[in-house]
Each structure stands twice: as structure tokens, then as C-alpha cells.
Amino acid sequence: MSKATSVRPTPERDDRRDREAARRDGRAMADDDIRARIQQLGVRQQRFERHLAKELGVDAAGIEAMDHLISTGPATPTELARRLEISTAATTLVLNRLETAGHIHRERHPTDGRKLVVTAEQNSAELAYSHVLPMIEGVEQLVESMTPEERMTIQRFLDQLITIYDDATRKTHQNF
């Protein structure tokens, strides 16, 4: 008898199957299923990033590079490689595609002529922002509609969730 056929259904397995199905197909989730909602939030975030990348005509690494340049300002290719966690050679390919698409420009570093500085083009930054702004405004309205107690509870929960993700990431990086 194979392992797959010898496993007996349990309420936990049924619950997991239901949550996984809801995550995939968007069916209604149980009122008290926070885990499924966290999964849905992750799925929606990925979906939004793919949508934004498609609208801007870039790939996932390109959208991450643009996000960094738009949110923190100009950077060297080496700084972007560290941020993207890819090699400098791969970063060069990402930057070439972004430059060809008109999303960035490169210029010599003002104090070290051996280095380049990468800057997001203003029109690309504005286009990206126009896609992100409705979401930002929606989140701001949602937060403003909450009581201080609700905000504190959610903030505490999110802080703990961030710690869980950070811990999992640290453990993953330590294993390689």
C-alpha cells in the first residue's frame, strides 16, 4: 500500500485542503479563518505585482528594481544587485531591459567616475505610482476608519507576523 493511500483523512487535513482550495479558487472562507486570509493577501499581493509588471512591460526583477529606485532614490548597480539578491551580471541584464524600455537611465557617479548611478525615469515613476495610488488610498481609508484599539490589535498582529516571516527567511538563508 502506498503512503498516499494509507493516510487517513483527519479534520486538520480536511481543513488544510479547504483552505488551499479557497486560496487557489477564491471561494468564500470561514469567518474565523485568519490563515486563509493571510494566504489570500499573499496571493493578491503577487497578483498585483504581476499586473503592475505587465502594465509597465517589465519582469519581476525589473519591478523590484524599479520599486527600490522609486522608493529610495538612485542606486549603484551593485546596491541594486544586493537588494535584488542576484549577481551583478544578472543585474546588468535587468538594467539593460529597463533602460531599453525607457524606465531608467544610468549616469556616472558624481564623485567616483568609475561607478554608475541608476535613476528611475520620472515618467515611469509617475506611471507606476498611478497604478499603486488607488491601493495606497484604499489602505489609508481603511486604517482611518478603525478605532485606536483596532489599530493596536492589528499592528501587534502584523508586527508578530513580520517577525515570523523574517525568522523563516533568516533560517532559509542560513541553510544555504
CNS distance restraints for C-alpha pairs under 8 A (distance, minus, plus):
assign (resid   1 and name CA) (resid   5 and name CA) 6.65 0.50 0.50
assign (resid   1 and name CA) (resid   6 and name CA) 6.63 0.50 0.50
assign (resid   2 and name CA) (resid   6 and name CA) 6.33 0.50 0.50
assign (resid   3 and name CA) (resid   7 and name CA) 6.46 0.50 0.50
assign (resid   9 and name CA) (resid  13 and name CA) 6.11 0.50 0.50
assign (resid   9 and name CA) (resid  14 and name CA) 6.72 0.50 0.50
assign (resid  10 and name CA) (resid  14 and name CA) 6.18 0.50 0.50
assign (resid  11 and name CA) (resid  15 and name CA) 6.00 0.50 0.50
assign (resid  12 and name CA) (resid  16 and name CA) 6.12 0.50 0.50
assign (resid  13 and name CA) (resid  17 and name CA) 6.08 0.50 0.50
assign (resid  14 and name CA) (resid  18 and name CA) 6.13 0.50 0.50
assign (resid  15 and name CA) (resid  19 and name CA) 6.16 0.50 0.50
assign (resid  16 and name CA) (resid  20 and name CA) 6.04 0.50 0.50
assign (resid  17 and name CA) (resid  21 and name CA) 6.08 0.50 0.50
assign (resid  18 and name CA) (resid  22 and name CA) 6.13 0.50 0.50
assign (resid  19 and name CA) (resid  23 and name CA) 6.09 0.50 0.50
assign (resid  19 and name CA) (resid  29 and name CA) 7.48 0.50 0.50
assign (resid  19 and name CA) (resid  36 and name CA) 5.62 0.50 0.50
assign (resid  20 and name CA) (resid  24 and name CA) 6.27 0.50 0.50
assign (resid  20 and name CA) (resid  36 and name CA) 7.79 0.50 0.50
assign (resid  21 and name CA) (resid  25 and name CA) 6.00 0.50 0.50
assign (resid  21 and name CA) (resid  26 and name CA) 7.72 0.50 0.50
assign (resid  21 and name CA) (resid  27 and name CA) 7.57 0.50 0.50
assign (resid  22 and name CA) (resid  26 and name CA) 4.96 0.50 0.50
assign (resid  22 and name CA) (resid  27 and name CA) 4.79 0.50 0.50
assign (resid  22 and name CA) (resid  28 and name CA) 6.68 0.50 0.50
assign (resid  22 and name CA) (resid  29 and name CA) 6.53 0.50 0.50
assign (resid  22 and name CA) (resid  36 and name CA) 7.38 0.50 0.50
assign (resid  23 and name CA) (resid  27 and name CA) 7.63 0.50 0.50
assign (resid  23 and name CA) (resid  36 and name CA) 6.66 0.50 0.50
assign (resid  23 and name CA) (resid  39 and name CA) 6.38 0.50 0.50
assign (resid  23 and name CA) (resid  40 and name CA) 5.70 0.50 0.50
assign (resid  23 and name CA) (resid  43 and name CA) 7.50 0.50 0.50
assign (resid  26 and name CA) (resid  40 and name CA) 7.96 0.50 0.50
assign (resid  29 and name CA) (resid  33 and name CA) 6.59 0.50 0.50
assign (resid  29 and name CA) (resid  36 and name CA) 6.95 0.50 0.50
assign (resid  29 and name CA) (resid  37 and name CA) 7.74 0.50 0.50
assign (resid  33 and name CA) (resid  37 and name CA) 6.64 0.50 0.50
assign (resid  34 and name CA) (resid  38 and name CA) 6.23 0.50 0.50
assign (resid  35 and name CA) (resid  39 and name CA) 6.28 0.50 0.50
assign (resid  36 and name CA) (resid  40 and name CA) 6.07 0.50 0.50
assign (resid  37 and name CA) (resid  41 and name CA) 6.07 0.50 0.50
assign (resid  38 and name CA) (resid  42 and name CA) 6.33 0.50 0.50
assign (resid  39 and name CA) (resid  43 and name CA) 6.21 0.50 0.50
assign (resid  40 and name CA) (resid  44 and name CA) 5.97 0.50 0.50
assign (resid  41 and name CA) (resid  45 and name CA) 6.04 0.50 0.50
assign (resid  42 and name CA) (resid  46 and name CA) 6.25 0.50 0.50
assign (resid  43 and name CA) (resid  47 and name CA) 6.09 0.50 0.50
assign (resid  44 and name CA) (resid  48 and name CA) 6.01 0.50 0.50
assign (resid  45 and name CA) (resid  49 and name CA) 6.21 0.50 0.50
assign (resid  46 and name CA) (resid  50 and name CA) 6.20 0.50 0.50
assign (resid  47 and name CA) (resid  51 and name CA) 6.12 0.50 0.50
assign (resid  48 and name CA) (resid  52 and name CA) 6.06 0.50 0.50
assign (resid  49 and name CA) (resid  53 and name CA) 6.04 0.50 0.50
assign (resid  49 and name CA) (resid  60 and name CA) 7.75 0.50 0.50
assign (resid  49 and name CA) (resid  63 and name CA) 7.70 0.50 0.50
assign (resid  50 and name CA) (resid  54 and name CA) 6.11 0.50 0.50
assign (resid  50 and name CA) (resid  60 and name CA) 7.27 0.50 0.50
assign (resid  51 and name CA) (resid  55 and name CA) 6.16 0.50 0.50
assign (resid  52 and name CA) (resid  56 and name CA) 6.15 0.50 0.50
assign (resid  52 and name CA) (resid  63 and name CA) 7.81 0.50 0.50
assign (resid  52 and name CA) (resid 128 and name CA) 7.38 0.50 0.50
assign (resid  52 and name CA) (resid 131 and name CA) 7.10 0.50 0.50
assign (resid  53 and name CA) (resid  57 and name CA) 5.79 0.50 0.50
assign (resid  53 and name CA) (resid  58 and name CA) 5.02 0.50 0.50
assign (resid  53 and name CA) (resid  59 and name CA) 5.89 0.50 0.50
assign (resid  53 and name CA) (resid  60 and name CA) 6.63 0.50 0.50
assign (resid  53 and name CA) (resid  62 and name CA) 7.82 0.50 0.50
assign (resid  53 and name CA) (resid  63 and name CA) 5.82 0.50 0.50
assign (resid  54 and name CA) (resid  58 and name CA) 6.30 0.50 0.50
assign (resid  54 and name CA) (resid  59 and name CA) 7.63 0.50 0.50
assign (resid  56 and name CA) (resid 124 and name CA) 7.95 0.50 0.50
assign (resid  56 and name CA) (resid 127 and name CA) 7.86 0.50 0.50
assign (resid  56 and name CA) (resid 128 and name CA) 7.24 0.50 0.50
assign (resid  57 and name CA) (resid 101 and name CA) 7.59 0.50 0.50
assign (resid  58 and name CA) (resid  62 and name CA) 5.48 0.50 0.50
assign (resid  58 and name CA) (resid  63 and name CA) 6.27 0.50 0.50
assign (resid  58 and name CA) (resid  97 and name CA) 7.79 0.50 0.50
assign (resid  58 and name CA) (resid  98 and name CA) 7.13 0.50 0.50
assign (resid  59 and name CA) (resid  63 and name CA) 6.23 0.50 0.50
assign (resid  60 and name CA) (resid  64 and name CA) 6.29 0.50 0.50
assign (resid  61 and name CA) (resid  65 and name CA) 6.13 0.50 0.50
assign (resid  61 and name CA) (resid  84 and name CA) 7.02 0.50 0.50
assign (resid  61 and name CA) (resid  94 and name CA) 6.73 0.50 0.50
assign (resid  62 and name CA) (resid  66 and name CA) 6.07 0.50 0.50
assign (resid  62 and name CA) (resid  94 and name CA) 5.89 0.50 0.50
assign (resid  62 and name CA) (resid  95 and name CA) 7.52 0.50 0.50
assign (resid  62 and name CA) (resid  97 and name CA) 7.89 0.50 0.50
assign (resid  62 and name CA) (resid  98 and name CA) 6.58 0.50 0.50
assign (resid  63 and name CA) (resid  67 and name CA) 5.99 0.50 0.50
assign (resid  64 and name CA) (resid  68 and name CA) 6.26 0.50 0.50
assign (resid  64 and name CA) (resid  84 and name CA) 7.02 0.50 0.50
assign (resid  65 and name CA) (resid  69 and name CA) 6.23 0.50 0.50
assign (resid  65 and name CA) (resid  80 and name CA) 6.63 0.50 0.50
assign (resid  65 and name CA) (resid  83 and name CA) 7.98 0.50 0.50
assign (resid  65 and name CA) (resid  84 and name CA) 6.99 0.50 0.50
assign (resid  66 and name CA) (resid  70 and name CA) 5.88 0.50 0.50
assign (resid  66 and name CA) (resid 103 and name CA) 7.89 0.50 0.50
assign (resid  66 and name CA) (resid 120 and name CA) 6.63 0.50 0.50
assign (resid  66 and name CA) (resid 125 and name CA) 7.96 0.50 0.50
assign (resid  67 and name CA) (resid  71 and name CA) 5.91 0.50 0.50
assign (resid  68 and name CA) (resid  72 and name CA) 5.71 0.50 0.50
assign (resid  68 and name CA) (resid  73 and name CA) 7.21 0.50 0.50
assign (resid  68 and name CA) (resid  80 and name CA) 7.87 0.50 0.50
assign (resid  68 and name CA) (resid  83 and name CA) 7.95 0.50 0.50
assign (resid  69 and name CA) (resid  73 and name CA) 4.71 0.50 0.50
assign (resid  69 and name CA) (resid  74 and name CA) 5.55 0.50 0.50
assign (resid  69 and name CA) (resid  75 and name CA) 6.79 0.50 0.50
assign (resid  69 and name CA) (resid 118 and name CA) 7.78 0.50 0.50
assign (resid  69 and name CA) (resid 119 and name CA) 6.35 0.50 0.50
assign (resid  69 and name CA) (resid 120 and name CA) 5.83 0.50 0.50
assign (resid  70 and name CA) (resid  74 and name CA) 7.98 0.50 0.50
assign (resid  70 and name CA) (resid 120 and name CA) 6.24 0.50 0.50
assign (resid  70 and name CA) (resid 125 and name CA) 6.16 0.50 0.50
assign (resid  73 and name CA) (resid 119 and name CA) 6.87 0.50 0.50
assign (resid  73 and name CA) (resid 120 and name CA) 7.77 0.50 0.50
assign (resid  74 and name CA) (resid 117 and name CA) 6.25 0.50 0.50
assign (resid  74 and name CA) (resid 118 and name CA) 5.39 0.50 0.50
assign (resid  74 and name CA) (resid 119 and name CA) 4.58 0.50 0.50
assign (resid  74 and name CA) (resid 120 and name CA) 7.20 0.50 0.50
assign (resid  75 and name CA) (resid  79 and name CA) 6.03 0.50 0.50
assign (resid  75 and name CA) (resid  80 and name CA) 6.53 0.50 0.50
assign (resid  75 and name CA) (resid 117 and name CA) 5.44 0.50 0.50
assign (resid  75 and name CA) (resid 118 and name CA) 5.35 0.50 0.50
assign (resid  75 and name CA) (resid 119 and name CA) 6.90 0.50 0.50
assign (resid  76 and name CA) (resid  80 and name CA) 6.37 0.50 0.50
assign (resid  76 and name CA) (resid 115 and name CA) 7.18 0.50 0.50
assign (resid  76 and name CA) (resid 116 and name CA) 5.78 0.50 0.50
assign (resid  76 and name CA) (resid 117 and name CA) 4.61 0.50 0.50
assign (resid  76 and name CA) (resid 118 and name CA) 5.80 0.50 0.50
assign (resid  77 and name CA) (resid  81 and name CA) 6.10 0.50 0.50
assign (resid  77 and name CA) (resid  88 and name CA) 6.93 0.50 0.50
assign (resid  77 and name CA) (resid  91 and name CA) 6.74 0.50 0.50
assign (resid  77 and name CA) (resid  92 and name CA) 7.21 0.50 0.50
assign (resid  77 and name CA) (resid 116 and name CA) 7.02 0.50 0.50
assign (resid  77 and name CA) (resid 117 and name CA) 7.04 0.50 0.50
assign (resid  77 and name CA) (resid 118 and name CA) 6.84 0.50 0.50
assign (resid  78 and name CA) (resid  82 and name CA) 6.36 0.50 0.50
assign (resid  78 and name CA) (resid  88 and name CA) 6.12 0.50 0.50
assign (resid  79 and name CA) (resid  83 and name CA) 6.26 0.50 0.50
assign (resid  80 and name CA) (resid  84 and name CA) 5.97 0.50 0.50
assign (resid  80 and name CA) (resid  91 and name CA) 7.15 0.50 0.50
assign (resid  81 and name CA) (resid  85 and name CA) 5.69 0.50 0.50
assign (resid  81 and name CA) (resid  86 and name CA) 5.26 0.50 0.50
assign (resid  81 and name CA) (resid  87 and name CA) 5.86 0.50 0.50
assign (resid  81 and name CA) (resid  88 and name CA) 5.42 0.50 0.50
assign (resid  81 and name CA) (resid  90 and name CA) 7.93 0.50 0.50
assign (resid  81 and name CA) (resid  91 and name CA) 5.56 0.50 0.50
assign (resid  82 and name CA) (resid  86 and name CA) 6.68 0.50 0.50
assign (resid  82 and name CA) (resid  87 and name CA) 7.91 0.50 0.50
assign (resid  86 and name CA) (resid  90 and name CA) 6.26 0.50 0.50
assign (resid  86 and name CA) (resid  91 and name CA) 6.60 0.50 0.50
assign (resid  87 and name CA) (resid  91 and name CA) 6.17 0.50 0.50
assign (resid  88 and name CA) (resid  92 and name CA) 6.15 0.50 0.50
assign (resid  89 and name CA) (resid  93 and name CA) 6.66 0.50 0.50
assign (resid  90 and name CA) (resid  94 and name CA) 6.40 0.50 0.50
assign (resid  91 and name CA) (resid  95 and name CA) 6.08 0.50 0.50
assign (resid  92 and name CA) (resid  96 and name CA) 6.02 0.50 0.50
assign (resid  93 and name CA) (resid  97 and name CA) 6.33 0.50 0.50
assign (resid  94 and name CA) (resid  98 and name CA) 6.28 0.50 0.50
assign (resid  95 and name CA) (resid  99 and name CA) 5.94 0.50 0.50
assign (resid  95 and name CA) (resid 104 and name CA) 7.64 0.50 0.50
assign (resid  96 and name CA) (resid 100 and name CA) 6.06 0.50 0.50
assign (resid  97 and name CA) (resid 101 and name CA) 6.20 0.50 0.50
assign (resid  98 and name CA) (resid 102 and name CA) 6.27 0.50 0.50
assign (resid  98 and name CA) (resid 103 and name CA) 5.23 0.50 0.50
assign (resid  98 and name CA) (resid 104 and name CA) 5.90 0.50 0.50
assign (resid  99 and name CA) (resid 103 and name CA) 5.66 0.50 0.50
assign (resid  99 and name CA) (resid 104 and name CA) 4.99 0.50 0.50
assign (resid  99 and name CA) (resid 105 and name CA) 5.94 0.50 0.50
assign (resid 102 and name CA) (resid 121 and name CA) 7.20 0.50 0.50
assign (resid 102 and name CA) (resid 124 and name CA) 7.66 0.50 0.50
assign (resid 103 and name CA) (resid 120 and name CA) 5.94 0.50 0.50
assign (resid 103 and name CA) (resid 121 and name CA) 5.28 0.50 0.50
assign (resid 103 and name CA) (resid 123 and name CA) 7.90 0.50 0.50
assign (resid 103 and name CA) (resid 124 and name CA) 5.35 0.50 0.50
assign (resid 103 and name CA) (resid 125 and name CA) 7.89 0.50 0.50
assign (resid 104 and name CA) (resid 118 and name CA) 6.69 0.50 0.50
assign (resid 104 and name CA) (resid 119 and name CA) 5.51 0.50 0.50
assign (resid 104 and name CA) (resid 120 and name CA) 4.33 0.50 0.50
assign (resid 104 and name CA) (resid 121 and name CA) 4.91 0.50 0.50
assign (resid 104 and name CA) (resid 124 and name CA) 7.96 0.50 0.50
assign (resid 105 and name CA) (resid 118 and name CA) 5.85 0.50 0.50
assign (resid 105 and name CA) (resid 119 and name CA) 5.55 0.50 0.50
assign (resid 105 and name CA) (resid 120 and name CA) 6.55 0.50 0.50
assign (resid 105 and name CA) (resid 121 and name CA) 6.60 0.50 0.50
assign (resid 106 and name CA) (resid 116 and name CA) 6.25 0.50 0.50
assign (resid 106 and name CA) (resid 117 and name CA) 5.57 0.50 0.50
assign (resid 106 and name CA) (resid 118 and name CA) 4.58 0.50 0.50
assign (resid 106 and name CA) (resid 119 and name CA) 6.42 0.50 0.50
assign (resid 107 and name CA) (resid 116 and name CA) 5.47 0.50 0.50
assign (resid 107 and name CA) (resid 117 and name CA) 5.42 0.50 0.50
assign (resid 107 and name CA) (resid 118 and name CA) 6.71 0.50 0.50
assign (resid 108 and name CA) (resid 112 and name CA) 7.57 0.50 0.50
assign (resid 108 and name CA) (resid 113 and name CA) 5.57 0.50 0.50
assign (resid 108 and name CA) (resid 114 and name CA) 7.26 0.50 0.50
assign (resid 108 and name CA) (resid 115 and name CA) 5.98 0.50 0.50
assign (resid 108 and name CA) (resid 116 and name CA) 4.53 0.50 0.50
assign (resid 108 and name CA) (resid 117 and name CA) 5.98 0.50 0.50
assign (resid 109 and name CA) (resid 113 and name CA) 5.45 0.50 0.50
assign (resid 109 and name CA) (resid 114 and name CA) 7.29 0.50 0.50
assign (resid 109 and name CA) (resid 115 and name CA) 5.30 0.50 0.50
assign (resid 109 and name CA) (resid 116 and name CA) 5.09 0.50 0.50
assign (resid 109 and name CA) (resid 117 and name CA) 5.40 0.50 0.50
assign (resid 120 and name CA) (resid 124 and name CA) 6.95 0.50 0.50
assign (resid 120 and name CA) (resid 125 and name CA) 6.44 0.50 0.50
assign (resid 121 and name CA) (resid 125 and name CA) 6.25 0.50 0.50
assign (resid 122 and name CA) (resid 126 and name CA) 6.14 0.50 0.50
assign (resid 123 and name CA) (resid 127 and name CA) 6.14 0.50 0.50
assign (resid 124 and name CA) (resid 128 and name CA) 6.12 0.50 0.50
assign (resid 125 and name CA) (resid 129 and name CA) 6.03 0.50 0.50
assign (resid 126 and name CA) (resid 130 and name CA) 6.08 0.50 0.50
assign (resid 127 and name CA) (resid 131 and name CA) 6.69 0.50 0.50
assign (resid 128 and name CA) (resid 132 and name CA) 6.38 0.50 0.50
assign (resid 129 and name CA) (resid 133 and name CA) 5.66 0.50 0.50
assign (resid 130 and name CA) (resid 134 and name CA) 7.54 0.50 0.50
assign (resid 131 and name CA) (resid 135 and name CA) 7.99 0.50 0.50
assign (resid 132 and name CA) (resid 136 and name CA) 6.35 0.50 0.50
assign (resid 133 and name CA) (resid 137 and name CA) 6.05 0.50 0.50
assign (resid 134 and name CA) (resid 138 and name CA) 6.06 0.50 0.50
assign (resid 135 and name CA) (resid 139 and name CA) 6.19 0.50 0.50
assign (resid 136 and name CA) (resid 140 and name CA) 6.19 0.50 0.50
assign (resid 137 and name CA) (resid 141 and name CA) 6.14 0.50 0.50
assign (resid 138 and name CA) (resid 142 and name CA) 6.16 0.50 0.50
assign (resid 139 and name CA) (resid 143 and name CA) 6.16 0.50 0.50
assign (resid 140 and name CA) (resid 144 and name CA) 6.10 0.50 0.50
assign (resid 141 and name CA) (resid 145 and name CA) 6.20 0.50 0.50
assign (resid 142 and name CA) (resid 146 and name CA) 6.82 0.50 0.50
assign (resid 143 and name CA) (resid 151 and name CA) 7.19 0.50 0.50
assign (resid 146 and name CA) (resid 150 and name CA) 5.85 0.50 0.50
assign (resid 146 and name CA) (resid 151 and name CA) 6.21 0.50 0.50
assign (resid 147 and name CA) (resid 151 and name CA) 6.28 0.50 0.50
assign (resid 148 and name CA) (resid 152 and name CA) 6.20 0.50 0.50
assign (resid 149 and name CA) (resid 153 and name CA) 6.24 0.50 0.50
assign (resid 150 and name CA) (resid 154 and name CA) 6.14 0.50 0.50
assign (resid 151 and name CA) (resid 155 and name CA) 5.84 0.50 0.50
assign (resid 152 and name CA) (resid 156 and name CA) 6.03 0.50 0.50
assign (resid 153 and name CA) (resid 157 and name CA) 6.22 0.50 0.50
assign (resid 154 and name CA) (resid 158 and name CA) 6.03 0.50 0.50
assign (resid 155 and name CA) (resid 159 and name CA) 6.00 0.50 0.50
assign (resid 156 and name CA) (resid 160 and name CA) 6.28 0.50 0.50
assign (resid 157 and name CA) (resid 161 and name CA) 6.15 0.50 0.50
assign (resid 158 and name CA) (resid 162 and name CA) 6.01 0.50 0.50
assign (resid 159 and name CA) (resid 163 and name CA) 6.31 0.50 0.50
assign (resid 160 and name CA) (resid 164 and name CA) 6.32 0.50 0.50
assign (resid 161 and name CA) (resid 165 and name CA) 6.36 0.50 0.50
assign (resid 162 and name CA) (resid 166 and name CA) 6.06 0.50 0.50
assign (resid 163 and name CA) (resid 167 and name CA) 5.96 0.50 0.50
assign (resid 164 and name CA) (resid 168 and name CA) 6.18 0.50 0.50
assign (resid 165 and name CA) (resid 169 and name CA) 6.13 0.50 0.50
assign (resid 166 and name CA) (resid 170 and name CA) 6.12 0.50 0.50
assign (resid 167 and name CA) (resid 171 and name CA) 6.21 0.50 0.50
assign (resid 168 and name CA) (resid 172 and name CA) 6.16 0.50 0.50
assign (resid 169 and name CA) (resid 173 and name CA) 6.15 0.50 0.50
assign (resid 170 and name CA) (resid 174 and name CA) 6.08 0.50 0.50
assign (resid 171 and name CA) (resid 175 and name CA) 6.36 0.50 0.50
assign (resid 172 and name CA) (resid 176 and name CA) 6.99 0.50 0.50
